[in-house]
Amino acid sequence: MELTMAGKMSRGLPYDATNLLMLSIRNLYGITCIIGLAVLLIFLLWDVQPVRSTLKKMPAWNFVGRKMKKASR
């Protein structure tokens, strides 16, 4: 009879090296997926005007033009 991971944990049996490796890979994969989804959500929200205006302050083009004219004098 093969014991599952939950069965081993409830019986207090130790993990073997294969199970520990599988657990660590599963945990790393889960953390990586969560971080990736958060970055994807930020990229998707970056183009929404209210979010973009609060996250990064971009000057208007006429302001940029006036600054360039002042700098070129």
VMD Tcl script that builds the backbone (N, CA, C; Angstrom):
set m [mol new atoms 219]
animate dup $m
set s [atomselect $m all]
$s set {name element resname resid chain x y z} {
  {N N MET 1 A 0.843 -1.179 0.000}
  {CA C MET 1 A 0.000 0.000 0.000}
  {C C MET 1 A 0.886 1.239 0.000}
  {N N GLU 2 A 0.688 2.079 -0.976}
  {CA C GLU 2 A 1.508 3.289 -1.085}
  {C C GLU 2 A 0.854 4.416 -0.304}
  {N N LEU 3 A 1.680 5.084 0.489}
  {CA C LEU 3 A 1.168 6.189 1.295}
  {C C LEU 3 A 1.296 7.494 0.526}
  {N N THR 4 A 0.283 8.307 0.605}
  {CA C THR 4 A 0.363 9.631 -0.005}
  {C C THR 4 A 1.090 10.568 0.949}
  {N N MET 5 A 1.372 11.797 0.469}
  {CA C MET 5 A 2.086 12.773 1.286}
  {C C MET 5 A 1.263 13.130 2.528}
  {N N ALA 6 A -0.048 13.307 2.361}
  {CA C ALA 6 A -0.890 13.644 3.506}
  {C C ALA 6 A -0.929 12.487 4.497}
  {N N GLY 7 A -0.941 11.265 3.970}
  {CA C GLY 7 A -0.932 10.095 4.850}
  {C C GLY 7 A 0.362 9.991 5.629}
  {N N LYS 8 A 1.478 10.284 4.975}
  {CA C LYS 8 A 2.765 10.254 5.667}
  {C C LYS 8 A 2.831 11.326 6.742}
  {N N MET 9 A 2.305 12.495 6.419}
  {CA C MET 9 A 2.353 13.578 7.403}
  {C C MET 9 A 1.489 13.254 8.614}
  {N N SER 10 A 0.318 12.647 8.382}
  {CA C SER 10 A -0.566 12.345 9.506}
  {C C SER 10 A 0.001 11.218 10.367}
  {N N ARG 11 A 0.748 10.308 9.756}
  {CA C ARG 11 A 1.341 9.207 10.519}
  {C C ARG 11 A 2.703 9.587 11.108}
  {N N GLY 12 A 3.222 10.747 10.740}
  {CA C GLY 12 A 4.505 11.183 11.279}
  {C C GLY 12 A 5.686 10.507 10.625}
  {N N LEU 13 A 5.516 9.950 9.434}
  {CA C LEU 13 A 6.622 9.292 8.748}
  {C C LEU 13 A 7.522 10.338 8.106}
  {N N PRO 14 A 8.791 10.087 8.054}
  {CA C PRO 14 A 9.713 11.073 7.470}
  {C C PRO 14 A 9.586 11.126 5.947}
  {N N TYR 15 A 9.970 12.242 5.424}
  {CA C TYR 15 A 10.000 12.416 3.975}
  {C C TYR 15 A 11.269 11.782 3.435}
  {N N ASP 16 A 11.193 11.294 2.214}
  {CA C ASP 16 A 12.421 10.854 1.563}
  {C C ASP 16 A 12.896 11.977 0.638}
  {N N ALA 17 A 14.049 11.806 0.035}
  {CA C ALA 17 A 14.674 12.875 -0.754}
  {C C ALA 17 A 13.824 13.258 -1.960}
  {N N THR 18 A 13.174 12.296 -2.574}
  {CA C THR 18 A 12.353 12.589 -3.751}
  {C C THR 18 A 11.164 13.457 -3.375}
  {N N ASN 19 A 10.519 13.131 -2.267}
  {CA C ASN 19 A 9.364 13.921 -1.842}
  {C C ASN 19 A 9.779 15.335 -1.454}
  {N N LEU 20 A 10.923 15.473 -0.800}
  {CA C LEU 20 A 11.386 16.804 -0.435}
  {C C LEU 20 A 11.703 17.635 -1.668}
  {N N LEU 21 A 12.309 17.015 -2.676}
  {CA C LEU 21 A 12.616 17.725 -3.920}
  {C C LEU 21 A 11.331 18.143 -4.629}
  {N N MET 22 A 10.352 17.258 -4.671}
  {CA C MET 22 A 9.075 17.583 -5.307}
  {C C MET 22 A 8.371 18.706 -4.565}
  {N N LEU 23 A 8.419 18.698 -3.251}
  {CA C LEU 23 A 7.794 19.761 -2.466}
  {C C LEU 23 A 8.473 21.103 -2.707}
  {N N SER 24 A 9.789 21.119 -2.743}
  {CA C SER 24 A 10.486 22.385 -2.945}
  {C C SER 24 A 10.248 22.933 -4.342}
  {N N ILE 25 A 10.219 22.060 -5.352}
  {CA C ILE 25 A 9.941 22.509 -6.716}
  {C C ILE 25 A 8.515 23.041 -6.812}
  {N N ARG 26 A 7.571 22.373 -6.164}
  {CA C ARG 26 A 6.182 22.826 -6.184}
  {C C ARG 26 A 6.046 24.183 -5.502}
  {N N ASN 27 A 6.745 24.368 -4.391}
  {CA C ASN 27 A 6.685 25.658 -3.702}
  {C C ASN 27 A 7.300 26.767 -4.540}
  {N N LEU 28 A 8.457 26.505 -5.153}
  {CA C LEU 28 A 9.085 27.508 -6.017}
  {C C LEU 28 A 8.218 27.829 -7.225}
  {N N TYR 29 A 7.596 26.826 -7.812}
  {CA C TYR 29 A 6.722 27.045 -8.953}
  {C C TYR 29 A 5.521 27.903 -8.553}
  {N N GLY 30 A 4.945 27.638 -7.396}
  {CA C GLY 30 A 3.803 28.414 -6.930}
  {C C GLY 30 A 4.173 29.867 -6.671}
  {N N ILE 31 A 5.303 30.092 -6.021}
  {CA C ILE 31 A 5.743 31.463 -5.747}
  {C C ILE 31 A 6.039 32.193 -7.053}
  {N N THR 32 A 6.685 31.504 -7.986}
  {CA C THR 32 A 6.992 32.109 -9.279}
  {C C THR 32 A 5.716 32.466 -10.034}
  {N N CYS 33 A 4.717 31.613 -9.987}
  {CA C CYS 33 A 3.445 31.908 -10.655}
  {C C CYS 33 A 2.757 33.115 -10.028}
  {N N ILE 34 A 2.776 33.213 -8.718}
  {CA C ILE 34 A 2.132 34.348 -8.046}
  {C C ILE 34 A 2.850 35.651 -8.402}
  {N N ILE 35 A 4.175 35.641 -8.383}
  {CA C ILE 35 A 4.938 36.847 -8.740}
  {C C ILE 35 A 4.696 37.204 -10.208}
  {N N GLY 36 A 4.677 36.210 -11.072}
  {CA C GLY 36 A 4.421 36.455 -12.492}
  {C C GLY 36 A 3.036 37.045 -12.732}
  {N N LEU 37 A 2.035 36.548 -12.023}
  {CA C LEU 37 A 0.691 37.108 -12.168}
  {C C LEU 37 A 0.624 38.545 -11.666}
  {N N ALA 38 A 1.346 38.848 -10.588}
  {CA C ALA 38 A 1.358 40.221 -10.075}
  {C C ALA 38 A 2.009 41.169 -11.083}
  {N N VAL 39 A 3.113 40.749 -11.690}
  {CA C VAL 39 A 3.783 41.582 -12.696}
  {C C VAL 39 A 2.889 41.752 -13.917}
  {N N LEU 40 A 2.232 40.683 -14.348}
  {CA C LEU 40 A 1.314 40.779 -15.476}
  {C C LEU 40 A 0.164 41.733 -15.176}
  {N N LEU 41 A -0.363 41.692 -13.975}
  {CA C LEU 41 A -1.442 42.606 -13.588}
  {C C LEU 41 A -0.966 44.057 -13.605}
  {N N ILE 42 A 0.243 44.294 -13.143}
  {CA C ILE 42 A 0.798 45.658 -13.185}
  {C C ILE 42 A 0.942 46.122 -14.629}
  {N N PHE 43 A 1.443 45.243 -15.514}
  {CA C PHE 43 A 1.577 45.613 -16.923}
  {C C PHE 43 A 0.222 45.891 -17.562}
  {N N LEU 44 A -0.786 45.114 -17.208}
  {CA C LEU 44 A -2.110 45.334 -17.774}
  {C C LEU 44 A -2.731 46.631 -17.276}
  {N N LEU 45 A -2.499 46.963 -16.016}
  {CA C LEU 45 A -3.070 48.190 -15.456}
  {C C LEU 45 A -2.273 49.433 -15.824}
  {N N TRP 46 A -1.063 49.252 -16.328}
  {CA C TRP 46 A -0.182 50.382 -16.618}
  {C C TRP 46 A -0.775 51.286 -17.687}
  {N N ASP 47 A -1.543 50.736 -18.644}
  {CA C ASP 47 A -2.109 51.530 -19.723}
  {C C ASP 47 A -3.470 52.139 -19.391}
  {N N VAL 48 A -4.024 51.876 -18.233}
  {CA C VAL 48 A -5.285 52.486 -17.842}
  {C C VAL 48 A -4.978 53.907 -17.377}
  {N N GLN 49 A -5.682 54.897 -17.930}
  {CA C GLN 49 A -5.332 56.297 -17.711}
  {C C GLN 49 A -5.283 56.698 -16.224}
  {N N PRO 50 A -6.292 56.396 -15.389}
  {CA C PRO 50 A -6.169 56.825 -13.982}
  {C C PRO 50 A -4.985 56.189 -13.262}
  {N N VAL 51 A -4.701 54.934 -13.573}
  {CA C VAL 51 A -3.566 54.255 -12.938}
  {C C VAL 51 A -2.265 54.839 -13.449}
  {N N ARG 52 A -2.188 55.066 -14.755}
  {CA C ARG 52 A -0.955 55.592 -15.344}
  {C C ARG 52 A -0.641 56.982 -14.808}
  {N N SER 53 A -1.670 57.811 -14.635}
  {CA C SER 53 A -1.415 59.176 -14.171}
  {C C SER 53 A -0.987 59.203 -12.706}
  {N N THR 54 A -1.377 58.205 -11.920}
  {CA C THR 54 A -0.947 58.188 -10.516}
  {C C THR 54 A 0.385 57.474 -10.339}
  {N N LEU 55 A 0.703 56.511 -11.207}
  {CA C LEU 55 A 1.946 55.760 -11.048}
  {C C LEU 55 A 3.157 56.514 -11.578}
  {N N LYS 56 A 3.013 57.125 -12.728}
  {CA C LYS 56 A 4.152 57.833 -13.308}
  {C C LYS 56 A 3.679 59.203 -13.768}
  {N N LYS 57 A 4.378 60.191 -13.386}
  {CA C LYS 57 A 4.029 61.557 -13.751}
  {C C LYS 57 A 4.728 61.906 -15.054}
  {N N MET 58 A 3.960 61.985 -16.115}
  {CA C MET 58 A 4.505 62.328 -17.419}
  {C C MET 58 A 4.112 63.765 -17.744}
  {N N PRO 59 A 5.061 64.597 -18.154}
  {CA C PRO 59 A 4.715 65.976 -18.490}
  {C C PRO 59 A 3.958 66.046 -19.816}
  {N N ALA 60 A 3.176 67.103 -19.964}
  {CA C ALA 60 A 2.463 67.317 -21.221}
  {C C ALA 60 A 3.462 67.727 -22.295}
  {N N TRP 61 A 3.098 67.535 -23.573}
  {CA C TRP 61 A 4.022 67.808 -24.660}
  {C C TRP 61 A 4.357 69.289 -24.762}
  {N N ASN 62 A 3.378 70.167 -24.465}
  {CA C ASN 62 A 3.690 71.589 -24.560}
  {C C ASN 62 A 4.699 72.005 -23.485}
  {N N PHE 63 A 4.665 71.381 -22.333}
  {CA C PHE 63 A 5.652 71.643 -21.277}
  {C C PHE 63 A 7.043 71.188 -21.729}
  {N N VAL 64 A 7.095 70.032 -22.354}
  {CA C VAL 64 A 8.371 69.508 -22.861}
  {C C VAL 64 A 8.919 70.434 -23.945}
  {N N GLY 65 A 8.038 70.909 -24.838}
  {CA C GLY 65 A 8.467 71.820 -25.889}
  {C C GLY 65 A 9.016 73.123 -25.335}
  {N N ARG 66 A 8.348 73.682 -24.317}
  {CA C ARG 66 A 8.845 74.919 -23.705}
  {C C ARG 66 A 10.199 74.707 -23.051}
  {N N LYS 67 A 10.383 73.573 -22.381}
  {CA C LYS 67 A 11.678 73.280 -21.763}
  {C C LYS 67 A 12.783 73.143 -22.819}
  {N N MET 68 A 12.462 72.542 -23.939}
  {CA C MET 68 A 13.469 72.380 -25.000}
  {C C MET 68 A 13.831 73.731 -25.621}
  {N N LYS 69 A 12.836 74.610 -25.771}
  {CA C LYS 69 A 13.114 75.936 -26.320}
  {C C LYS 69 A 14.010 76.728 -25.382}
  {N N LYS 70 A 13.729 76.623 -24.048}
  {CA C LYS 70 A 14.566 77.317 -23.068}
  {C C LYS 70 A 15.985 76.774 -23.076}
  {N N ALA 71 A 16.123 75.480 -23.227}
  {CA C ALA 71 A 17.447 74.855 -23.209}
  {C C ALA 71 A 18.249 75.188 -24.461}
  {N N SER 72 A 17.579 75.429 -25.577}
  {CA C SER 72 A 18.296 75.680 -26.825}
  {C C SER 72 A 18.717 77.147 -26.962}
  {N N ARG 73 A 18.252 78.025 -26.118}
  {CA C ARG 73 A 18.623 79.442 -26.207}
  {C C ARG 73 A 20.024 79.674 -25.723}
}
mol reanalyze $m
mol bondsrecalc $m
mol representation Tube
mol addrep $m
